[in-house]
Amino acid sequence: PGEKLLLDRNCHKSVHHGVVLSGAKPVYLDSSVNKAYGVFGPVPKRTILKAIADHPDAQLLVLTSCTYDGLRYDLKPIIEAAHARNIKVLIDEAWFSHARFHPDLRPTALESGADYVTQSAHKTLSAFSQAAFIHVNDPGFKEHLFRENFNMHTSTSPMYSMIASLDVSRKQAVMEGYKLLTRTLMLATELREQINSTGAFRVLELDDLLPDEVKGDHIQLDPTKITVDISSCGMTVDELQQELFSRFNITIEKSTFNTITLLLTIGTTRSKCSRLYDALMRIAREKRAPRRLYRTPDLPPFTELVYLPRDAYYCGGELVPLLDENDQPNKQLIGRICNDQVVPYPPGIPVLVPGQLITDNIVEYLIRYLRVQNKVELHGVVYQGYFPSIRVLSQAEEKKIARLRESTPARKAA
């Protein structure tokens, strides 16, 4: 508790939950963003290196590689810089567990020197849903402490079939991974060409996806993730997804206001790719008139973290509406401290974390987001009837945390 970690703001929400549970003090690093497509990329290399230099007392650096859209870091120089300051590195490879088994996708995070790597084997390998790996490459790893903490957060009656599926998926990847991935990469290349041939849809290449601030960072693209610009098809992204689902029984992996992202895995067949291409070609031939696409509001800058996330989260708090009685931004929220994580999907990046200062920009962003997006998930927003509200610290709770802070040095001295 209280130890500092450097954290990609765009990391999975489970990492933010881990910050709350551990009592760590996070230093958030802002991801790069391609505003033309609403795609969030890696944290700029210079930002990471500056954070490492500015916070030599940090214990851990957490990054996501590759991202949901397939963008991955040139990890080795970043990891070497962290290790030079005795900072451990944890890489979230949730969407990249297949990379070890094909030379075109390497090096992996472990091969680049990461101390810890997490992989969602159920996403891109053949393990059951929820099954995942934790890889350890840290010479100072304390196994007994890890097992004790693991036991605190898992069932005493584990699902052995899920555990077995990890072993089976590992064996399959070792024995057949290269062959399966060679086929998958070939299908991805063919599908890219087919989508581009429709005229109404265009596959975004690496240079299209990269935000300007990371174009010199040697970022690479996982070819199994295909991001498609839909702005010329004459439909909104919600309409397109509904059309693909209702007419063709096709579900899209991810979307922004003007793109869809397709995910190919070792289980993807040629017939599935053909069915998708046929569906997109049929839609393209209908030649709908261009539609105006409403951009998702730009994410507001991260504000001051006034209290540790753990301290703020475990307070009861009070619900305060985003809108006042005149349907305007509620000024009572400005200057208050958030209790919860508030995360819009898309893009899936926290606007607020527990302990963070709420500003007028943040309140206005949340209101604009709710009004512009028809179908949204806004985690952390609670509805009181029809009124969206967020949980904030009460004045009494803020005073209580302040008193505890002041008394902590005295308790340690005693």
C-alpha positions as CSV (number, residue, x, y, z in Angstrom):
1,P,0.0,0.0,0.0
2,G,1.2,3.5,-0.9
3,E,3.9,2.3,-3.3
4,K,4.0,4.1,-6.6
5,L,3.3,2.6,-10.0
6,L,3.4,4.0,-13.6
7,L,0.2,3.1,-15.3
8,D,-1.2,3.4,-18.9
9,R,-4.5,5.2,-18.5
10,N,-5.8,2.9,-21.3
11,C,-5.2,-0.3,-19.5
12,H,-7.9,-2.9,-18.7
13,K,-10.3,-2.0,-15.9
14,S,-9.0,-4.9,-13.9
15,V,-5.7,-3.1,-13.5
16,H,-7.5,-0.1,-12.1
17,H,-9.4,-2.5,-9.7
18,G,-6.0,-3.9,-8.7
19,V,-4.8,-0.4,-7.8
20,V,-7.9,0.0,-5.5
21,L,-7.4,-3.4,-3.9
22,S,-3.6,-2.9,-3.3
23,G,-3.7,0.7,-2.1
24,A,-1.0,1.6,-4.6
25,K,-0.4,5.2,-5.7
26,P,-0.8,5.4,-9.5
27,V,0.9,7.8,-11.8
28,Y,-1.3,7.8,-14.9
29,L,0.2,8.0,-18.4
30,D,-2.0,9.4,-21.2
31,S,-2.4,7.2,-24.3
32,S,-1.9,8.7,-27.7
33,V,-5.2,9.2,-29.7
34,N,-6.0,9.3,-33.4
35,K,-8.9,11.7,-33.4
36,A,-9.8,11.0,-37.0
37,Y,-10.9,7.5,-36.2
38,G,-11.4,7.5,-32.4
39,V,-8.6,5.0,-32.0
40,F,-6.4,5.1,-28.9
41,G,-2.9,4.0,-29.3
42,P,0.2,3.3,-27.1
43,V,1.6,5.8,-24.7
44,P,4.3,7.9,-26.5
45,K,7.7,6.5,-25.8
46,R,9.0,9.9,-24.6
47,T,6.2,10.1,-22.1
48,I,7.1,6.7,-20.7
49,L,10.8,7.5,-20.5
50,K,10.1,10.9,-18.8
51,A,7.8,9.2,-16.2
52,I,10.6,6.6,-15.5
53,A,13.1,9.5,-15.0
54,D,10.7,11.6,-12.9
55,H,9.6,8.8,-10.6
56,P,12.6,6.7,-9.8
57,D,10.8,5.5,-6.7
58,A,8.1,3.7,-8.8
59,Q,7.9,0.0,-8.2
60,L,6.1,-1.1,-11.4
61,L,5.4,0.0,-15.0
62,V,2.2,-1.4,-16.5
63,L,1.5,-1.2,-20.3
64,T,-0.8,-2.8,-22.8
65,S,0.8,-4.4,-25.8
66,C,-0.9,-5.0,-28.2
67,T,-3.9,-2.7,-27.9
68,Y,-7.4,-3.8,-28.9
69,D,-6.7,-2.4,-32.4
70,G,-3.5,-4.4,-32.7
71,L,-0.9,-1.6,-32.0
72,R,2.1,-2.8,-30.1
73,Y,5.2,-1.2,-28.6
74,D,8.8,-1.5,-29.4
75,L,9.2,-2.8,-25.9
76,K,12.9,-3.6,-25.4
77,P,14.2,0.0,-25.0
78,I,11.3,0.8,-22.7
79,I,11.9,-2.2,-20.5
80,E,15.7,-1.6,-20.4
81,A,15.1,2.0,-19.2
82,A,12.7,0.8,-16.5
83,H,15.1,-1.9,-15.3
84,A,17.9,0.7,-15.2
85,R,15.9,2.4,-12.4
86,N,15.0,-1.0,-10.7
87,I,11.4,-0.7,-11.9
88,K,9.6,-3.9,-12.7
89,V,7.5,-4.2,-15.8
90,L,4.2,-5.8,-16.3
91,I,2.8,-6.1,-19.9
92,D,-0.8,-6.9,-20.6
93,E,-0.7,-9.1,-23.7
94,A,-4.4,-10.0,-23.4
95,W,-4.8,-9.8,-27.2
96,F,-1.4,-11.2,-28.1
97,S,-1.1,-14.6,-26.6
98,H,-0.6,-16.2,-30.0
99,A,2.5,-14.1,-30.9
100,R,5.0,-16.5,-29.5
101,F,4.2,-19.1,-32.2
102,H,4.9,-17.2,-35.4
103,P,8.1,-15.3,-36.3
104,D,6.2,-12.5,-38.0
105,L,4.6,-11.5,-34.7
106,R,7.6,-11.6,-32.5
107,P,9.3,-10.5,-30.3
108,T,6.9,-11.0,-27.5
109,A,6.9,-9.1,-24.2
110,L,8.8,-11.9,-22.4
111,E,11.4,-12.0,-25.2
112,S,11.8,-8.2,-24.7
113,G,12.6,-8.7,-21.0
114,A,9.3,-8.0,-19.2
115,D,9.1,-9.3,-15.6
116,Y,5.4,-10.2,-15.7
117,V,3.1,-10.8,-18.7
118,T,-0.7,-11.6,-18.6
119,Q,-2.4,-13.2,-21.5
120,S,-6.1,-13.9,-22.1
121,A,-5.7,-17.4,-23.7
122,H,-9.4,-17.5,-24.3
123,K,-9.2,-14.5,-26.7
124,T,-6.7,-15.6,-29.4
125,L,-5.9,-19.2,-28.4
126,S,-8.3,-22.1,-27.8
127,A,-8.7,-22.0,-24.0
128,F,-12.2,-21.8,-22.4
129,S,-13.7,-18.4,-21.7
130,Q,-12.1,-16.7,-18.7
131,A,-8.9,-18.8,-18.9
132,A,-5.7,-16.8,-18.8
133,F,-2.0,-17.1,-18.3
134,I,0.4,-15.2,-15.9
135,H,4.0,-15.5,-17.1
136,V,6.8,-14.7,-14.6
137,N,10.3,-13.6,-15.7
138,D,11.3,-11.8,-12.5
139,P,14.4,-13.3,-10.6
140,G,13.0,-11.8,-7.4
141,F,9.6,-13.4,-7.7
142,K,8.3,-14.7,-4.3
143,E,6.1,-17.6,-5.2
144,H,4.7,-18.2,-1.8
145,L,3.4,-14.6,-1.6
146,F,1.9,-14.9,-5.1
147,R,0.1,-18.1,-4.2
148,E,-1.3,-16.6,-1.0
149,N,-2.6,-13.5,-2.9
150,F,-3.9,-15.7,-5.6
151,N,-5.8,-17.8,-3.1
152,M,-7.4,-14.6,-1.7
153,H,-9.0,-13.8,-5.1
154,T,-10.0,-17.2,-6.5
155,S,-12.5,-19.9,-5.6
156,T,-11.5,-22.8,-3.4
157,S,-13.5,-25.0,-5.8
158,P,-11.8,-24.2,-9.1
159,M,-13.2,-25.3,-12.5
160,Y,-10.7,-27.9,-13.5
161,S,-11.9,-28.1,-17.0
162,M,-11.0,-24.5,-17.4
163,I,-7.5,-25.2,-16.1
164,A,-7.2,-28.2,-18.4
165,S,-8.2,-26.0,-21.3
166,L,-5.1,-23.8,-20.7
167,D,-2.9,-26.9,-21.0
168,V,-4.6,-28.1,-24.1
169,S,-4.4,-24.7,-25.8
170,R,-0.8,-24.4,-24.9
171,K,0.0,-27.9,-26.4
172,Q,-2.0,-27.1,-29.5
173,A,-0.1,-23.8,-29.9
174,V,3.3,-25.5,-29.5
175,M,2.4,-28.4,-31.9
176,E,0.2,-26.6,-34.5
177,G,0.6,-22.9,-33.7
178,Y,2.9,-22.0,-36.6
179,K,0.7,-23.8,-39.2
180,L,-2.5,-22.3,-37.8
181,L,-1.1,-18.8,-37.6
182,T,0.3,-19.0,-41.1
183,R,-3.2,-19.8,-42.4
184,T,-4.7,-17.0,-40.2
185,L,-2.2,-14.4,-41.5
186,M,-2.9,-15.5,-45.1
187,L,-6.7,-15.2,-44.5
188,A,-6.2,-11.7,-42.9
189,T,-4.2,-10.6,-46.0
190,E,-6.9,-11.9,-48.4
191,L,-9.7,-10.3,-46.3
192,R,-8.0,-6.9,-46.3
193,E,-7.8,-7.0,-50.1
194,Q,-11.5,-8.1,-50.4
195,I,-12.8,-5.4,-48.1
196,N,-10.9,-2.7,-50.0
197,S,-12.4,-4.0,-53.3
198,T,-15.9,-3.2,-52.1
199,G,-15.4,0.5,-52.7
200,A,-17.6,1.5,-49.7
201,F,-15.2,0.1,-47.0
202,R,-11.5,0.7,-46.5
203,V,-9.0,-1.1,-44.3
204,L,-6.8,1.2,-42.2
205,E,-3.1,0.4,-42.4
206,L,-0.6,1.1,-39.7
207,D,0.2,4.6,-40.8
208,D,-3.6,5.4,-40.9
209,L,-4.0,4.1,-37.3
210,L,-1.0,5.7,-35.7
211,P,-1.5,8.9,-33.8
212,D,1.1,11.5,-34.8
213,E,2.8,11.5,-31.5
214,V,3.9,7.9,-31.8
215,K,4.8,7.7,-35.5
216,G,8.5,7.7,-34.6
217,D,8.2,5.1,-31.9
218,H,8.6,1.9,-34.1
219,I,5.0,0.8,-33.3
220,Q,4.0,-2.4,-35.1
221,L,0.6,-3.7,-36.1
222,D,-0.8,-7.2,-35.4
223,P,-2.2,-8.2,-38.9
224,T,-4.9,-10.4,-37.3
225,K,-6.7,-7.2,-36.1
226,I,-8.4,-5.5,-39.1
227,T,-9.8,-1.9,-38.6
228,V,-12.2,-0.8,-41.3
229,D,-13.3,2.8,-42.1
230,I,-17.0,2.7,-42.7
231,S,-17.6,6.4,-43.4
232,S,-18.4,5.9,-47.1
233,C,-21.0,3.1,-46.7
234,G,-24.0,5.4,-46.0
235,M,-24.7,4.0,-42.6
236,T,-23.8,4.9,-39.0
237,V,-21.7,2.3,-37.1
238,D,-24.8,1.3,-35.0
239,E,-26.8,0.8,-38.2
240,L,-24.1,-1.2,-39.8
241,Q,-23.6,-3.5,-36.8
242,Q,-27.4,-4.0,-36.6
243,E,-27.6,-4.8,-40.4
244,L,-24.7,-7.3,-40.2
245,F,-26.3,-9.0,-37.2
246,S,-29.9,-9.1,-38.3
247,R,-29.3,-9.9,-42.0
248,F,-26.1,-11.9,-41.9
249,N,-25.8,-13.1,-38.3
250,I,-22.3,-11.4,-38.0
251,T,-21.2,-9.8,-34.7
252,I,-18.5,-7.1,-34.8
253,E,-15.7,-7.2,-32.3
254,K,-15.3,-3.5,-31.6
255,S,-16.3,-0.1,-33.1
256,T,-15.7,3.6,-32.9
257,F,-17.9,6.4,-34.4
258,N,-16.5,5.6,-38.0
259,T,-14.7,2.3,-37.8
260,I,-15.3,-1.4,-37.0
261,T,-12.6,-3.8,-35.8
262,L,-12.5,-7.4,-36.9
263,L,-10.5,-10.1,-35.1
264,L,-9.1,-13.2,-36.8
265,T,-7.8,-16.1,-34.7
266,I,-6.6,-19.6,-35.2
267,G,-10.2,-20.6,-35.2
268,T,-11.2,-18.4,-38.1
269,T,-12.1,-20.3,-41.3
270,R,-12.1,-19.3,-44.9
271,S,-15.9,-19.7,-45.0
272,K,-16.4,-17.1,-42.2
273,C,-14.2,-14.6,-44.0
274,S,-16.1,-15.2,-47.3
275,R,-19.4,-14.7,-45.5
276,L,-18.2,-11.4,-44.1
277,Y,-16.9,-10.2,-47.4
278,D,-20.2,-11.2,-49.1
279,A,-22.2,-9.2,-46.5
280,L,-20.0,-6.1,-46.9
281,M,-20.2,-6.3,-50.7
282,R,-24.0,-6.6,-50.7
283,I,-24.2,-3.5,-48.4
284,A,-21.8,-1.7,-50.7
285,R,-23.8,-2.5,-53.8
286,E,-26.9,-0.8,-52.2
287,K,-25.1,2.5,-52.7
288,R,-26.6,4.4,-49.8
289,A,-26.2,8.1,-49.7
290,P,-23.4,9.3,-47.3
291,R,-24.4,9.9,-43.7
292,R,-23.1,12.4,-41.2
293,L,-21.3,10.5,-38.5
294,Y,-21.2,12.1,-35.0
295,R,-17.8,11.9,-33.4
296,T,-17.5,10.7,-29.8
297,P,-16.5,13.7,-27.7
298,D,-12.7,14.1,-27.1
299,L,-11.6,12.6,-23.8
300,P,-10.9,15.3,-21.2
301,P,-7.4,15.5,-19.7
302,F,-6.7,13.6,-16.6
303,T,-7.1,15.8,-13.5
304,E,-5.5,15.8,-10.1
305,L,-5.6,12.6,-8.0
306,V,-6.4,14.1,-4.6
307,Y,-6.6,10.8,-2.6
308,L,-5.4,7.3,-3.1
309,P,-8.0,5.3,-5.1
310,R,-8.3,2.8,-2.3
311,D,-9.1,5.5,0.3
312,A,-11.8,7.1,-1.9
313,Y,-13.4,3.9,-3.2
314,Y,-14.1,2.4,0.3
315,C,-16.0,5.5,1.5
316,G,-19.7,5.3,1.2
317,G,-20.1,8.5,-0.8
318,E,-23.3,10.1,-2.1
319,L,-24.9,10.1,-5.4
320,V,-25.0,13.5,-7.2
321,P,-26.9,13.9,-10.5
322,L,-24.9,15.0,-13.6
323,L,-27.7,17.5,-14.5
324,D,-29.5,20.1,-12.4
325,E,-33.2,20.8,-12.3
326,N,-32.8,22.9,-15.5
327,D,-31.2,20.1,-17.4
328,Q,-27.9,21.9,-17.3
329,P,-24.5,20.6,-16.0
330,N,-24.8,20.3,-12.2
331,K,-22.3,22.8,-10.7
332,Q,-22.5,20.9,-7.4
333,L,-20.2,18.3,-8.9
334,I,-17.4,20.7,-9.7
335,G,-14.6,20.4,-7.2
336,R,-15.9,17.1,-5.7
337,I,-13.9,13.9,-5.5
338,C,-15.1,10.8,-7.4
339,N,-15.6,7.5,-5.5
340,D,-15.8,5.2,-8.5
341,Q,-14.3,4.4,-11.9
342,V,-16.3,6.1,-14.6
343,V,-15.6,4.5,-18.0
344,P,-17.3,5.1,-21.3
345,Y,-17.4,2.2,-23.8
346,P,-16.1,3.0,-26.4
347,P,-13.3,4.0,-26.0
348,G,-12.9,2.1,-22.6
349,I,-10.6,4.6,-21.0
350,P,-11.5,5.9,-17.5
351,V,-12.7,9.5,-17.4
352,L,-12.6,9.3,-13.6
353,V,-11.0,7.0,-11.1
354,P,-11.6,6.9,-7.4
355,G,-9.9,9.8,-5.7
356,Q,-9.9,12.1,-8.8
357,L,-11.0,15.7,-8.9
358,I,-14.1,16.4,-10.9
359,T,-14.0,19.5,-13.1
360,D,-16.5,21.2,-15.3
361,N,-14.9,19.7,-18.4
362,I,-15.4,16.2,-17.1
363,V,-19.1,16.9,-16.3
364,E,-19.7,18.4,-19.7
365,Y,-17.9,15.5,-21.4
366,L,-20.1,12.9,-19.7
367,I,-23.3,14.7,-20.6
368,R,-22.2,15.2,-24.2
369,Y,-21.3,11.5,-24.4
370,L,-24.7,10.4,-23.1
371,R,-26.5,12.7,-25.6
372,V,-24.4,12.0,-28.7
373,Q,-24.2,8.2,-28.4
374,N,-27.5,6.3,-28.8
375,K,-26.1,3.0,-27.4
376,V,-23.5,3.4,-24.8
377,E,-22.1,1.7,-21.8
378,L,-21.0,4.2,-19.2
379,H,-19.7,2.2,-16.3
380,G,-19.8,4.0,-13.0
381,V,-22.8,6.1,-13.8
382,V,-25.8,5.2,-11.7
383,Y,-29.4,6.1,-12.7
384,Q,-31.7,7.4,-10.0
385,G,-34.9,7.0,-12.0
386,Y,-34.1,8.8,-15.3
387,F,-31.3,10.9,-13.8
388,P,-27.7,9.8,-14.4
389,S,-25.6,10.3,-11.3
390,I,-22.1,9.6,-10.0
391,R,-20.9,8.7,-6.5
392,V,-18.7,11.3,-4.9
393,L,-17.1,11.8,-1.4
394,S,-19.3,13.6,1.1
395,Q,-17.7,16.6,2.8
396,A,-17.5,14.6,6.1
397,E,-15.7,11.8,4.3
398,E,-13.1,14.2,2.8
399,K,-12.4,15.5,6.2
400,K,-12.1,12.0,7.6
401,I,-9.5,11.0,4.9
402,A,-7.6,14.2,5.5
403,R,-7.4,13.5,9.3
404,L,-6.2,9.9,8.6
405,R,-3.5,11.3,6.3
406,E,-2.3,13.7,9.0
407,S,-2.2,10.9,11.6
408,T,-0.3,8.3,9.5
409,P,3.2,9.7,10.1
410,A,2.6,9.9,13.9
411,R,1.4,6.3,13.9
412,K,4.5,5.1,12.0
413,A,6.7,7.0,14.4
414,A,5.0,5.4,17.4
